């Protein structure tokens, strides 16, 4: 099974990983990819500092999030691929899951109420609305 783990470095990512290690889905026979998405910096900020610094910022932020997750998975016998993208977070996760033909997307959820999600929006809601790949949410 080809599984995408969407991570953001939050407590909810840690809960998702802890949950995953206790279930049958967590098996070296599965093919795992860990994805993080960096939100776009405002255009004025990008213009002020220049492209090389913006690219370096995105790379460093992604590596800071992905390294501990990759290390955690290695300790549990899983050598996952890692990937990072820049863009609208929910949309980018959904497009990546579909374009790479994953069988399952797993991500942590903050578990906000429906009213709070309506007011604030939610990456999870965006993913669920746009993704054709089955999604497992862990709260």
NORGI-V348175 format. One record per pair of residues at least 6 apart in sequence whose C-alpha atoms are under 7 Angstrom apart, sorted by the first residue. I is the first residue (numbers start at 1). J is the second residue. If there is no record, write none. Layout:
[[I;J] [I;J]]
This chain:
[[1;30] [1;31] [1;103] [2;30] [2;31] [2;32] [2;102] [2;103] [2;104] [3;31] [3;32] [3;33] [3;102] [3;103] [3;104] [3;105] [4;32] [4;33] [4;34] [4;97] [4;102] [4;104] [4;105] [4;106] [5;33] [5;34] [5;35] [5;105] [5;106] [5;107] [6;34] [6;35] [6;36] [6;106] [6;107] [7;13] [7;34] [7;35] [7;36] [7;107] [8;36] [8;65] [9;65] [12;108] [12;109] [12;110] [12;139] [13;108] [16;107] [16;108] [16;138] [20;26] [28;77] [28;78] [32;80] [32;81] [33;80] [33;81] [33;82] [34;80] [34;81] [34;82] [34;83] [35;82] [35;83] [35;84] [36;62] [36;83] [36;84] [36;85] [37;84] [37;85] [37;86] [37;87] [37;89] [38;58] [38;85] [38;86] [38;87] [39;86] [39;87] [39;88] [39;89] [40;86] [40;87] [46;54] [62;84] [66;82] [70;80] [73;79] [89;123] [90;123] [90;124] [90;126] [90;127] [91;126] [91;127] [91;130] [93;127] [94;127] [94;130] [94;131] [97;105] [97;133] [98;132] [98;133] [102;133] [103;133] [103;134] [104;133] [104;134] [104;135] [105;133] [105;134] [105;135] [105;136] [106;135] [106;136] [106;137] [107;136] [107;137] [107;138] [108;137] [108;138] [108;139] [109;124] [109;137] [109;138] [109;139] [110;139] [111;139]]
